[in-house]
């Protein structure tokens, strides 16, 4: 798949051949759903349980007479109605550490990249800026028509000047190639890849 490469200011900068095995896979909603669900579940922390009646360390001795005390016939200090007793119907332990096959995860990322290659993918030569200012980045985005949410992926490491300049722009996120993931790619309207990012992503699957 041949795609045009442009500079950050919008000027043409040649072509690049994208690997069809990475950017030409037919997306499947069920695979993408599984990978996104896996990502979001693994972001959740373990739901901590409350101590119920059987978990509270209280005496098991009957603390009052069966009759004649003028109160109800209680025999357990761990009952939920007492201070220090166990909680009735408390929260249970829930762990959200879901596992997903590596091949499915890799396939999901390929499908996410392929879905953007059909509509919403831009390849630029680099993120180098003469003037690493937020205003300059905003002007470049406006000139290129990159509206809405934009995800910019660089190579081994993100260009620090561009990252700082883009940090104040709403809806713009910048990641290194190693951080590319299905959820972030799908939730952004436009995916901007540098040539280094394309190289790293293709090498990630070929390796």
N, C-alpha and C positions, 0 to 999 in steps of 0.2 A: 504494500500500500504506500503510494507516494503522497507526501504531504508537503505543503509549502512552509518554509521557515522564514520567520520575520524577525526584525530587531524589536527592541522594546519600544522604540518610537514609531513602529508601524511599517518601516521600510522593508522591502523584500530582501531576503538574504539566502536565496537558493532553495533547494529541495532536500528532503530526507526520506529515506526508504524505511517505513515501519514494518517490523516483523509481524506477519499475519497470524503467527502462532500466539502472539501476545495482544495485538491490537485488532485482530480480525476475527475474534471468536464470537459466535452468535450468543447473545445474553439469554439467560434463563432466569425467570423471576424466582423460581423455587430455590435455586442455588444462591442467588444474591440475598434472598430472605434468610436463608440458613446462616450465611456468613455475617450479615448485619446483626442478627439475633445473638449469635455467638459473641460478637464484639461487645454489644451493649450489656449482655449478661455478665461478661467478665469484668466490666467496669464497676459492677455493683459489689459492695462489701458484704461480708457475711452478716446476716440478720441475727443479732444476739438474742438468746432466749431469756425469759424471766424465770425466776425460781418458783416452782409450783409446790403444792402441799408435800409431795414426796421428797422434794429437794431441800427443804428447810430443816436445819438442825435444831429441833426443839424437843423437850422431854416427851416421852411417850406415856408418862405416868398420868393417871387420871387425877386432875387437880381439884376436883370438888366432889361433894357428896352427890349421890344419885338423886336423893330426895331431901327436902327440908331446907335447901339453901336459898330458895326464893328465886333461883335463876334457872336457865335451861340446863339440860343434862349434858354438859360438854365433857369430853374425855381426851381432847387433843389440842395442845397449844398451837399446832401448825395449821389449824383451820383458817381459812381466808378471812374470817371476820375479826380475827385478833391482830393486834399490832405485832409485826414480826412474823406473822404467819405467811404461808405460801399464797401466791396470787392465783385467783380463780380464772381459768380460761386465758392464761397468759400467752405471750408471743412464743412461738416455737423456733428452734434453731433451723435456719434455712441457709444453705450454701449455694451460691450461684456460679461455682466454678465448672462451667460447661466445657466439655471437650469436643473438638471437631477435627476430622481427618485433615492432615496437611495438604493432601491433594485437592480436597474440596476448597480449602482456604486459598490455595494458589489459583484454582480455576475461578473462584469468585473474583479475585483481583484482576485476572485477565478479562473477565466479562465486564467488570466495572470500567476498565480502561477502554475496552472495545465499544461500550455503549457511549462513552464520551467521544471516541474517534468518529462515530457516526454523526454526532451533533454536540458541539461544545468543547472540542479539543483545539488548542493552539500550541504550536511549537515555536519557541524563540531561540536565538543563538546563545544568549546569556542574560544574566540579570545585572550586568555592569551598568552603572549610572555615572555620568559626569558629575552630577549634583545629587547626592544621596539625600534628598529632602522629600518630605511627605507631599508637598505641593507638586514636585516634579513627577512623582509616581502617580498621583491622582490625575494629572494632565495626560500622562501616557495611557492610563486606563481609559480615560474618556475618549481620547483620540482613537483607540483601538475598539471602542464600543463594548468594553468588558463591564457589563452592568450586573447588578445583583451580587450573589455570592461567588467569589473567585478563589480557587485553590491554586497556589503556585508551588510547583515541586522542582527543586534544584537537584544537583548531583550528590556527590559525597557529603558535602556540607553546604549549608545555605549561605549565600552572599550576605555578609553581615550588614553592609551599607543598605542593601535593598530591604533586608528584614526589619531594620530599625525604621526606615522610611515608610514601610508599608504597615508598621505596627499600629499606627493611628487611624488607618482606614477601616471603616465599618464593613464587615462581611468579607474581608480579605484575610486569608490564612496562608502561611508559608511553611513548607515542610522539606526536609531532605528526602532523597529517594528511598532511603531505608524506612522512612515513616509513612510511605504511601499505603493507604488502607481503603477498603471498600466503602465503609461508612462515610468517610470524609469526601471521597471522590463523588459519591452519588448525591450527597446533600448540597453540593455546590453547583451553580449553574454553568460555570466555565472552568475548565481544567487547563492550566498553562504549564507546559513542560519545557524545560531547557533541553538542549541537545545532550548535555551530560546526564540529565535525568532519564531521557530515553535510553541512552546507552546503559545506565545502571539498572534500569528496570528490565531491559531485555537480557542482560547478563544474569540478573537474579533468577530468571526462569531457565535460562540455558545452562546455568551452573548446576 
